[in-house]
Amino acid sequence: MGLSHQSMVNAHPEIQLTAVCDTSGYVLDVLSKYTGVKGYTDYRKLLAEEPLDCVFVATPSKYHAEIVHAALERGLHVFCEKPFGLEPETAYRLAELAERKRVVNQVGYHYRFLATFNEAKRLLDQKLIGELHHVRIEAYGPVVLRPKGATWRSQKSEGGGCLFDYACHAIDLANYIVGCPIAVSGTVLNSVFSNDVDDEIYSTFQFSGNCHGQLATNWSDESYRKMSVKLSFWGTNGRINVDRQEIQTYLRSLPPAAGELTTGWNVRYTTELTRPVWFYVRGEEYSAQIDHFVQCIKTGATSLSTFRTASDTILVAAMLREDAMQPRTAVALRGTRNPAAVATQPATRREKSFVRSLLDRL
Amino acid sequence: MDRVLFGDNQFFGVNHMSEEKARAQAMRFQDTASIVQVLEDAYAEGIKTFMCTTHERIAEVCEHFRANRQRFPDYQFYPCMPYAHKYANAAAELGVLGALRSFLPEDNKLGALFRGGVSLARKDIEGLASLLIDAEMKMFADLQTPVIFLQNVATDFLLGLGFDEAFRIFASHVRERYRAEPGFITMNAPLLQRRLEKAGIENPIICANINKIGFRMCGGMQAYEELIAQGRCRLVAMSVFASGAVPPEQALEYVCRFPHIESIVFGASSRRNIAQTKQLIDRLTPR
């Protein structure tokens, strides 16, 4: 991750890349030899020695808090990769510190910078599909496909797992578009291949008002070429399906704000919605978020993806983790005294009790 | 280069407009025979160059054209490397160095040196790059590969870093080892052209999005049109239909307006679409 940040930052006409820090002296040697960039293996030394305006933090998650704190103490503007630490308390403290220091603070939740999702937000804010009553939040892709893995992503203590990766992206995007859930329930954090961490997360969200949602994320799905996030919204006047490439809007009737939309289906594509970026490496949104950070520094504006909004995302992740550990309150088949035991019984036993419960009903 | 080149996005579930279409295409081309059938259709329409990623399934396509050399004596491949997802997935699992190690041949002396973590002298990075290129080129053995491209993810990543030396290393290895012309795919053509020229790569082959709506033409349409007019690089236009956002006739009229655009690459799945596009390009190309 850090390398592609470096590539985009270095290409930005309004940023002068001063130095980079990595624990691998090997990578630093190659970079300094061929690109002339100054390298450090200790970020404290870098912060102490170089005159800086801002820093980009793209380390493994468990180092985010420490490095961001050090940079904020020096009054620097900070861009940090997601998820933004692992504990909500720490995340909120950093958000407060950044606000007190009045520096621009941004977290790399790049889905906020995709044109299709912003178009969905615009239509929802105008209530074009009426009162929102259900949201489906999905993220699938091929990250962990085998029962092994030696990187930090597969270690719980390092902030690994689908929860702090795919799920946080999906939660953050939903937070951005419809607001934070006020409660979560029925959460399942399940491992498909990983030993130490979750590979899939499912949960029911309660939003304010009469709106609920379902989260489904799974990073062990090989049928996707890369991470795919899809949101679906149901309102009293229609629905919206949106992913990074297209937005499909169904309207039952035409409210005054409908503009060029018609009743029935309306489809718009990223090709017409996306604004050009100054430099492209692997998706407009990655470039756009970096440019946005720079423009916020120049104008003093607040970022679209702040430490505070990222803290909310970490909080929801913590809610999911806590909910998943609660004793299940599943509705069991009649005739069974211990619902939790049902799931662990062999199939034949379960079938018997199902038959018995049917007989009971008759 | 031929005027019309055939692309491969449609075969591997890449569609910049719709995930549903991408999935439908992935289903349709699950079987390599169905890919080969489309390539044969294109060949019958006079399209004799296949510009393709080094996706592992391309190896089976290569096998078909090796085995049927008599039927397709003039068929050529323009390999585009690396197949980025392969490296990205390995890097996510093994880290950057671990991923590089995993792609190096095990019995190789330099590979062993590299695996041992010996610090890099100038020659090592050149050797490393050569090993990686050779690994990607293996599947094209005994086939004609007169142009070899560096994929846009790699080109633009290196371009951003300012790692211009990598372009020179790529170009010289491709020329010396494969007697091929180096090509560079990019989303930032005006910037790339300036930097390639600086790195001493003159009149390079550059493949970039060139379309009527400016889709993924970083630096802006004006900079692109100036670049085209200068004629200091050999251009291959891709994404001319902007993933279907521009109607075919309009899209091709725009691209064919520029005499300095040497080739056009497009992908299609049906014989009818292939034929129509080929005929349109032939008709709109000034003689």
HADDOCK unambig.tbl for C-alpha pairs under 7 A between the chains (distance, minus, plus):
assign (segid A and resid 4 and name CA) (segid B and resid 157 and name CA) 6.57 0.50 0.50
assign (segid A and resid 6 and name CA) (segid B and resid 161 and name CA) 6.51 0.50 0.50
assign (segid A and resid 7 and name CA) (segid B and resid 157 and name CA) 5.73 0.50 0.50
assign (segid A and resid 7 and name CA) (segid B and resid 160 and name CA) 4.12 0.50 0.50
assign (segid A and resid 7 and name CA) (segid B and resid 161 and name CA) 4.31 0.50 0.50
assign (segid A and resid 8 and name CA) (segid B and resid 160 and name CA) 5.67 0.50 0.50
assign (segid A and resid 10 and name CA) (segid B and resid 160 and name CA) 5.96 0.50 0.50
assign (segid A and resid 10 and name CA) (segid B and resid 161 and name CA) 6.11 0.50 0.50
assign (segid A and resid 11 and name CA) (segid B and resid 160 and name CA) 4.89 0.50 0.50
assign (segid A and resid 26 and name CA) (segid B and resid 119 and name CA) 6.51 0.50 0.50
assign (segid A and resid 34 and name CA) (segid B and resid 163 and name CA) 5.73 0.50 0.50
assign (segid A and resid 34 and name CA) (segid B and resid 165 and name CA) 6.85 0.50 0.50
assign (segid A and resid 35 and name CA) (segid B and resid 161 and name CA) 6.61 0.50 0.50
assign (segid A and resid 35 and name CA) (segid B and resid 162 and name CA) 5.42 0.50 0.50
assign (segid A and resid 35 and name CA) (segid B and resid 163 and name CA) 5.29 0.50 0.50
assign (segid A and resid 149 and name CA) (segid B and resid 93 and name CA) 6.15 0.50 0.50
assign (segid A and resid 150 and name CA) (segid B and resid 93 and name CA) 6.92 0.50 0.50
assign (segid A and resid 150 and name CA) (segid B and resid 94 and name CA) 6.88 0.50 0.50
assign (segid A and resid 151 and name CA) (segid B and resid 93 and name CA) 6.05 0.50 0.50
assign (segid A and resid 151 and name CA) (segid B and resid 94 and name CA) 6.38 0.50 0.50
assign (segid A and resid 245 and name CA) (segid B and resid 16 and name CA) 6.58 0.50 0.50
assign (segid A and resid 245 and name CA) (segid B and resid 17 and name CA) 5.20 0.50 0.50
assign (segid A and resid 245 and name CA) (segid B and resid 18 and name CA) 5.67 0.50 0.50
assign (segid A and resid 246 and name CA) (segid B and resid 17 and name CA) 6.54 0.50 0.50
assign (segid A and resid 246 and name CA) (segid B and resid 18 and name CA) 6.26 0.50 0.50
assign (segid A and resid 269 and name CA) (segid B and resid 17 and name CA) 6.07 0.50 0.50
assign (segid A and resid 270 and name CA) (segid B and resid 17 and name CA) 6.56 0.50 0.50
assign (segid A and resid 271 and name CA) (segid B and resid 215 and name CA) 6.35 0.50 0.50
assign (segid A and resid 271 and name CA) (segid B and resid 242 and name CA) 6.90 0.50 0.50
assign (segid A and resid 271 and name CA) (segid B and resid 245 and name CA) 6.66 0.50 0.50
assign (segid A and resid 276 and name CA) (segid B and resid 216 and name CA) 6.76 0.50 0.50
assign (segid A and resid 276 and name CA) (segid B and resid 218 and name CA) 6.70 0.50 0.50
assign (segid A and resid 277 and name CA) (segid B and resid 218 and name CA) 6.24 0.50 0.50
assign (segid A and resid 278 and name CA) (segid B and resid 218 and name CA) 5.66 0.50 0.50
assign (segid A and resid 278 and name CA) (segid B and resid 219 and name CA) 5.84 0.50 0.50
assign (segid A and resid 279 and name CA) (segid B and resid 188 and name CA) 6.44 0.50 0.50
assign (segid A and resid 279 and name CA) (segid B and resid 218 and name CA) 5.64 0.50 0.50
assign (segid A and resid 280 and name CA) (segid B and resid 187 and name CA) 6.00 0.50 0.50
assign (segid A and resid 280 and name CA) (segid B and resid 188 and name CA) 6.67 0.50 0.50
assign (segid A and resid 280 and name CA) (segid B and resid 218 and name CA) 6.59 0.50 0.50
assign (segid A and resid 281 and name CA) (segid B and resid 153 and name CA) 5.93 0.50 0.50
assign (segid A and resid 281 and name CA) (segid B and resid 156 and name CA) 5.35 0.50 0.50
assign (segid A and resid 281 and name CA) (segid B and resid 157 and name CA) 5.83 0.50 0.50
assign (segid A and resid 282 and name CA) (segid B and resid 153 and name CA) 6.32 0.50 0.50
